[in-house]
Amino acid sequence: MGAKKAAAAFSLLVIGALGVVFIPQVVADSAASDAVWQEPVVAPVERGTLTSEVRLSGQLTYGEAQPLPFVEGMITVLPTTGAIIGHGAQVFEADGIPVVLFQGERPFWRDLTVESARGEDVRQLEENLSVLGFLTAREPGDRFDWRTREAVRQWQRDLGAEVTGEFSPAMVVVTQAPSIRIDQVTARLGDAGVSPATASETSLHVTALLTEAQARELLPGGAVTVALRDGAQLGATIAAIDPGGQPTDDGMTLPSALILPNAGALPVAARPGSVSVTVHDDAEQPVTLVVPVTALLATAQGGYAVEVWDGQVARRVEVQIGLVADARAQVIGGELAEGDLVVLAR
């Protein structure tokens, strides 16, 4: 009796185990069968014109900030972060004397007086004094004469500095731009022998990295559209193309584009950050058959094909493609007709 019960129990366990294994297998096979016979996703072949576009990632920026020259004396007034400082305006104060912004190609390297030899630094000084309205008796030249001395005296009097008629390089900060933007204050009041701040350009612009091919193909003056982070879109123009290849401490510079927003296009509230850039190709394109790029299949011969769905069977058709843009491709050859349904990759 005990043996019969044990046999019965054993039989139940085996049947139960087989049942547990067998049932999921049936379900799995059924799901696989349904997947095999699932109808493909298709899209119609259309006839139209593609517009070529190049999408770039860029940065809206004031440019790389550069440190201002070291201060010889003690800093007694610091600039303000974000301040725009124009030609002739005070940048900071050292030893109680304003240090102002001058425009020029190179810094001054010597004191200038009526006893100084002729030089291009004298011309640069006189050009600044002339623009600021202090040298009006003659055109700027390379000789520091009594007219220059009087112009320097008037300028010093206007600044509230000691009136000597002699010029010291410590009185000015020289930049190539007529104005600067204070990017970051890097010193404290009372510091000496340090740079008081870093400065950048005053206008926002876009820089975008390019491939070598893009650097060859894109040209200055080309129209682009810049999309800001808030979704706003604005017109802009390629101002310059840098082919890259310049040596740096980290290797070589990469190709890039300098892009300037069109006048009045940039919102007042715009801030530095990531943007996307769309470069438009205005070249006229012919009307052709067009298919989604996800319908294209690479062939062993290096070409392309599509699968045409007739509702029952997918038939492979080799095609020749032209321009590819905006996730669509021109079909310029092959036995394909407008309205055909092509199978899309899942």
Backbone torsions as a table, in degrees:
resi	resn	phi	psi	omega
1	MET	NA	-45.9	178.1
2	GLY	-62.0	-36.9	179.7
3	ALA	-66.8	-37.8	178.5
4	LYS	-64.2	-43.0	178.6
5	LYS	-63.0	-40.8	179.6
6	ALA	-64.6	-40.3	178.2
7	ALA	-64.5	-41.2	178.3
8	ALA	-62.4	-44.1	179.7
9	ALA	-62.0	-41.6	179.6
10	PHE	-62.7	-41.8	179.0
11	SER	-62.2	-41.8	-179.6
12	LEU	-64.1	-39.8	-179.2
13	LEU	-65.6	-42.0	179.6
14	VAL	-65.2	-45.0	179.3
15	ILE	-62.4	-44.2	179.7
16	GLY	-61.6	-41.2	-179.9
17	ALA	-66.2	-42.0	177.9
18	LEU	-63.3	-38.8	179.0
19	GLY	-62.8	-42.4	-179.3
20	VAL	-64.0	-39.4	-179.3
21	VAL	-74.9	-39.9	-171.4
22	PHE	-71.4	-40.9	-173.7
23	ILE	-63.9	-48.7	177.1
24	PRO	-60.3	-33.5	179.9
25	GLN	-63.2	-39.4	178.0
26	VAL	-64.3	-43.8	179.4
27	VAL	-62.7	-43.4	-179.3
28	ALA	-63.1	-43.8	179.7
29	ASP	-63.6	-37.0	179.2
30	SER	-65.2	-42.9	179.3
31	ALA	-64.2	-41.8	178.7
32	ALA	-63.1	-38.0	179.0
33	SER	-64.6	-42.2	178.4
34	ASP	-62.6	-38.5	-178.8
35	ALA	-65.9	-37.8	-179.6
36	VAL	-62.8	-38.1	-174.6
37	TRP	-97.1	11.6	179.4
38	GLN	-69.2	135.4	-177.4
39	GLU	-68.4	138.7	-176.6
40	PRO	-71.5	158.3	173.1
41	VAL	-84.3	130.1	-175.4
42	VAL	-129.7	164.7	175.1
43	ALA	-143.6	146.4	-179.2
44	PRO	-76.2	146.5	171.7
45	VAL	-73.7	128.9	-178.1
46	GLU	-112.8	163.8	174.2
47	ARG	-115.6	126.7	-177.8
48	GLY	-175.1	-170.1	-178.3
49	THR	-118.1	129.6	176.0
50	LEU	-92.8	145.5	173.6
51	THR	-111.4	124.1	-177.9
52	SER	-76.4	133.2	177.3
53	GLU	-136.5	146.6	174.9
54	VAL	-116.6	125.8	179.3
55	ARG	-100.4	129.6	-179.9
56	LEU	-125.9	150.6	171.4
57	SER	-97.4	134.8	-177.3
58	GLY	-139.1	176.6	177.4
59	GLN	-126.6	127.0	171.7
60	LEU	-83.7	119.1	-169.2
61	THR	-149.6	160.5	171.5
62	TYR	-88.6	1.1	-176.7
63	GLY	95.3	170.1	-178.6
64	GLU	-70.3	125.1	180.0
65	ALA	-74.5	140.0	-179.7
66	GLN	-117.6	143.4	179.1
67	PRO	-69.8	141.5	173.0
68	LEU	-72.3	159.0	-179.5
69	PRO	-59.3	154.6	177.5
70	PHE	-64.5	145.5	-179.5
71	VAL	-88.9	132.5	179.6
72	GLU	-73.7	-41.1	-178.9
73	GLY	-98.0	-155.5	179.8
74	MET	-93.5	134.8	179.1
75	ILE	-73.6	120.7	-179.5
76	THR	-110.6	-17.6	172.4
77	VAL	-143.1	129.2	179.2
78	LEU	-97.9	154.4	173.9
79	PRO	-75.2	173.4	179.9
80	THR	-108.7	133.3	178.7
81	THR	-58.2	131.8	179.9
82	GLY	88.5	-7.5	-178.6
83	ALA	-69.8	140.6	173.8
84	ILE	-98.0	121.8	-176.2
85	ILE	-113.7	121.4	-177.2
86	GLY	-91.5	173.5	-179.1
87	HIS	-58.5	125.6	178.3
88	GLY	87.3	-5.8	-179.0
89	ALA	-88.1	159.9	-179.3
90	GLN	-70.9	132.1	174.6
91	VAL	-92.5	-48.3	175.2
92	PHE	-156.7	-173.5	179.5
93	GLU	-131.1	137.2	178.5
94	ALA	-129.4	129.3	-178.1
95	ASP	54.3	33.4	177.8
96	GLY	78.9	5.0	-177.5
97	ILE	-112.9	129.0	179.0
98	PRO	-61.6	138.2	172.3
99	VAL	-111.0	120.0	-168.9
100	VAL	-112.2	169.0	-177.1
101	LEU	-92.2	124.1	172.6
102	PHE	-115.1	153.9	177.9
103	GLN	-105.5	136.1	179.5
104	GLY	-177.2	171.2	-178.3
105	GLU	-84.4	-23.5	-177.8
106	ARG	-151.0	158.7	-179.2
107	PRO	-71.7	158.0	173.0
108	PHE	-76.4	144.3	-175.3
109	TRP	-124.0	0.0	-179.5
110	ARG	-150.1	157.4	171.7
111	ASP	-69.1	147.3	-178.4
112	LEU	-123.3	128.5	178.2
113	THR	-141.1	-178.7	178.6
114	VAL	-66.2	-13.5	179.4
115	GLU	-93.3	-3.4	-177.4
116	SER	-73.0	147.3	175.6
117	ALA	-70.9	157.8	176.8
118	ARG	-57.5	153.8	178.3
119	GLY	-179.6	162.5	178.7
120	GLU	-69.1	-23.3	175.9
121	ASP	-67.3	-33.6	175.2
122	VAL	-64.8	-43.4	178.6
123	ARG	-60.4	-42.2	179.9
124	GLN	-63.4	-40.7	176.6
125	LEU	-61.3	-48.3	-177.1
126	GLU	-66.5	-34.2	177.4
127	GLU	-63.0	-40.8	178.2
128	ASN	-68.3	-43.6	178.5
129	LEU	-62.5	-35.7	179.0
130	SER	-67.7	-46.7	179.6
131	VAL	-61.3	-36.7	-178.8
132	LEU	-80.9	-4.0	174.2
133	GLY	89.8	14.4	-179.0
134	PHE	-98.0	-22.4	177.5
135	LEU	-113.8	103.1	-176.0
136	THR	-122.2	-9.2	-173.9
137	ALA	-74.4	-25.2	-177.9
138	ARG	-158.0	173.6	177.2
139	GLU	-74.3	148.7	177.6
140	PRO	-58.6	140.9	178.0
141	GLY	-141.3	-170.1	-176.3
142	ASP	-102.0	13.8	-179.5
143	ARG	-117.1	127.3	177.1
144	PHE	-86.6	100.4	-179.1
145	ASP	-113.8	-167.3	-175.9
146	TRP	-65.4	-28.0	177.1
147	ARG	-68.2	-39.4	176.4
148	THR	-63.0	-43.6	-179.8
149	ARG	-59.6	-43.4	-179.9
150	GLU	-66.6	-35.7	177.8
151	ALA	-65.8	-40.7	178.6
152	VAL	-65.0	-39.3	178.5
153	ARG	-61.7	-45.2	178.5
154	GLN	-62.3	-40.7	179.6
155	TRP	-64.5	-45.0	179.3
156	GLN	-62.9	-40.4	179.0
157	ARG	-63.2	-39.6	-179.9
158	ASP	-66.7	-34.6	179.6
159	LEU	-76.5	-19.5	-173.6
160	GLY	84.3	17.2	179.1
161	ALA	-90.7	171.8	176.5
162	GLU	-63.4	131.0	-176.4
163	VAL	-89.5	107.1	-177.9
164	THR	-122.9	-21.4	-174.8
165	GLY	76.9	5.9	179.1
166	GLU	-115.5	143.9	-175.3
167	PHE	-105.9	134.9	176.0
168	SER	-119.9	137.2	178.4
169	PRO	-57.4	-26.0	-179.0
170	ALA	-68.5	-9.6	-177.9
171	MET	-82.1	-11.4	-173.1
172	VAL	-139.4	159.5	166.1
173	VAL	-113.2	125.8	-176.5
174	VAL	-103.4	127.2	174.1
175	THR	-133.1	158.8	178.8
176	GLN	-74.6	-24.8	-179.8
177	ALA	-88.1	152.5	179.7
178	PRO	-75.5	-10.7	178.3
179	SER	-152.8	160.0	-180.0
180	ILE	-136.3	162.3	174.7
181	ARG	-118.4	128.3	178.4
182	ILE	-73.8	114.6	-177.8
183	ASP	-83.7	-45.4	-178.3
184	GLN	-155.7	135.0	174.6
185	VAL	-83.1	125.8	-173.4
186	THR	-115.1	4.7	-179.1
187	ALA	-129.8	173.2	176.5
188	ARG	-120.7	157.8	175.9
189	LEU	-56.7	135.3	-179.7
190	GLY	94.6	-13.0	176.8
191	ASP	-67.7	152.5	176.9
192	ALA	-140.4	148.7	178.4
193	GLY	70.1	26.8	180.0
194	VAL	-131.6	166.6	172.5
195	SER	-83.5	130.2	-176.1
196	PRO	-75.7	-24.6	-173.4
197	ALA	-168.2	169.8	169.5
198	THR	-108.4	150.2	-176.5
199	ALA	-134.3	152.0	-179.8
200	SER	-135.1	-175.6	175.1
201	GLU	-67.5	165.0	-176.4
202	THR	-95.6	-13.9	-176.7
203	SER	-113.5	138.4	176.2
204	LEU	-73.0	140.8	174.8
205	HIS	-144.3	173.1	-178.3
206	VAL	-112.8	135.4	169.9
207	THR	-116.7	136.6	-179.0
208	ALA	-135.6	131.1	176.9
209	LEU	-73.7	145.5	-177.5
210	LEU	-125.1	159.8	166.3
211	THR	-80.8	167.1	178.4
212	GLU	-62.0	-37.8	179.0
213	ALA	-65.5	-42.3	179.0
214	GLN	-64.9	-37.7	179.3
215	ALA	-64.5	-30.3	177.9
216	ARG	-78.1	-34.7	-171.7
217	GLU	-88.5	-35.6	-178.3
218	LEU	-76.9	145.0	-176.6
219	LEU	-125.4	146.4	173.2
220	PRO	-57.9	143.8	-178.7
221	GLY	96.2	-10.1	-179.9
222	GLY	-70.5	142.3	-179.8
223	ALA	-82.5	138.7	177.3
224	VAL	-137.3	165.8	173.5
225	THR	-118.3	130.4	179.8
226	VAL	-108.5	126.5	177.6
227	ALA	-104.4	120.0	179.7
228	LEU	-80.3	171.1	-177.1
229	ARG	-64.6	-27.3	179.5
230	ASP	-85.6	5.8	178.5
231	GLY	94.5	-11.9	179.3
232	ALA	-65.1	139.4	179.1
233	GLN	-117.1	141.1	-177.8
234	LEU	-142.5	150.6	178.2
235	GLY	-76.9	145.3	180.0
236	ALA	-151.7	171.6	-176.1
237	THR	-134.5	138.9	174.5
238	ILE	-70.5	118.4	-177.9
239	ALA	-91.0	-35.0	-177.5
240	ALA	-159.9	152.0	175.5
241	ILE	-118.0	123.8	176.0
242	ASP	-100.6	115.2	-177.7
243	PRO	-70.6	-10.0	-179.7
244	GLY	75.3	-163.5	178.5
245	GLY	86.6	6.8	178.6
246	GLN	-86.0	135.5	-177.4
247	PRO	-67.9	140.3	175.1
248	THR	-134.9	176.5	178.4
249	ASP	-64.5	-26.5	-177.3
250	ASP	-100.5	4.3	-179.3
251	GLY	137.0	-121.1	-179.3
252	MET	-126.0	147.9	176.5
253	THR	-69.7	149.5	-179.2
254	LEU	-94.3	153.7	175.3
255	PRO	-60.0	144.1	-179.1
256	SER	-154.0	164.9	177.8
257	ALA	-121.6	138.9	171.9
258	LEU	-99.5	122.1	-174.4
259	ILE	-122.4	126.5	-178.4
260	LEU	-108.4	127.4	174.4
261	PRO	-60.4	144.4	177.3
262	ASN	-63.8	155.2	-177.2
263	ALA	-55.0	126.3	177.3
264	GLY	78.1	-0.2	-175.9
265	ALA	-81.7	-30.3	-175.1
266	LEU	-79.5	124.1	178.8
267	PRO	-60.8	147.4	-179.5
268	VAL	-61.0	-33.1	-176.9
269	ALA	-83.4	2.4	-178.0
270	ALA	-62.2	140.1	-179.9
271	ARG	-128.1	156.2	178.0
272	PRO	-56.6	146.4	179.2
273	GLY	163.3	-175.9	-178.7
274	SER	-74.1	142.4	176.4
275	VAL	-139.9	164.7	171.5
276	SER	-113.9	145.4	-176.4
277	VAL	-123.0	130.6	176.3
278	THR	-113.2	120.4	178.0
279	VAL	-98.2	123.9	-176.0
280	HIS	-96.2	138.2	174.6
281	ASP	-101.3	112.8	-176.9
282	ASP	-83.6	1.4	-179.3
283	ALA	-63.9	135.1	-177.7
284	GLU	-71.5	130.7	-179.5
285	GLN	-109.7	147.0	179.9
286	PRO	-75.3	161.8	174.0
287	VAL	-79.8	124.1	-177.8
288	THR	-139.5	174.8	168.8
289	LEU	-71.5	144.7	-176.4
290	VAL	-133.1	135.2	177.2
291	VAL	-131.1	155.6	173.0
292	PRO	-63.8	145.0	-179.6
293	VAL	-64.8	-23.4	179.2
294	THR	-73.4	-5.3	175.4
295	ALA	-89.4	-11.8	-175.3
296	LEU	-81.1	136.3	176.3
297	LEU	-119.1	131.6	176.9
298	ALA	-75.7	136.1	178.3
299	THR	-99.4	163.8	-179.8
300	ALA	-65.3	-22.5	-178.9
301	GLN	-86.3	1.9	178.8
302	GLY	91.8	4.9	178.3
303	GLY	-101.8	-154.2	-178.5
304	TYR	-135.8	157.7	176.3
305	ALA	-146.6	164.3	172.6
306	VAL	-130.2	159.8	173.7
307	GLU	-106.0	121.2	-179.1
308	VAL	-95.6	126.5	-176.1
309	TRP	-101.6	124.1	179.6
310	ASP	-102.7	11.9	-178.4
311	GLY	98.8	-16.3	-179.7
312	GLN	-128.5	-43.4	-172.7
313	VAL	-135.3	145.8	174.4
314	ALA	-95.7	125.2	-178.5
315	ARG	-111.9	126.1	-177.5
316	ARG	-80.7	132.1	-179.7
317	VAL	-129.4	123.5	176.7
318	GLU	-75.4	140.6	-177.2
319	VAL	-136.1	158.0	170.7
320	GLN	-108.7	132.8	-176.8
321	ILE	-110.0	155.4	177.2
322	GLY	-113.1	-121.8	-178.9
323	LEU	-66.3	138.7	173.3
324	VAL	-116.0	121.5	-178.8
325	ALA	-156.3	143.7	175.0
326	ASP	54.3	43.1	176.5
327	ALA	64.1	22.0	176.4
328	ARG	-132.8	158.0	-176.9
329	ALA	-132.9	140.0	172.7
330	GLN	-72.8	138.7	171.8
331	VAL	-109.1	113.1	-175.2
332	ILE	-110.2	4.8	177.7
333	GLY	-167.2	149.3	-179.7
334	GLY	123.8	160.0	-177.8
335	GLU	-84.1	74.3	-178.9
336	LEU	-132.9	145.1	-177.3
337	ALA	-130.5	153.0	176.3
338	GLU	-57.7	133.6	-178.7
339	GLY	95.7	-16.9	174.4
340	ASP	-57.7	147.9	177.6
341	LEU	-98.9	123.6	179.4
342	VAL	-108.2	144.0	-177.5
343	VAL	-80.1	133.9	179.8
344	LEU	-101.2	146.0	175.3
345	ALA	-68.1	138.5	179.7
346	ARG	-80.5	NA	NA
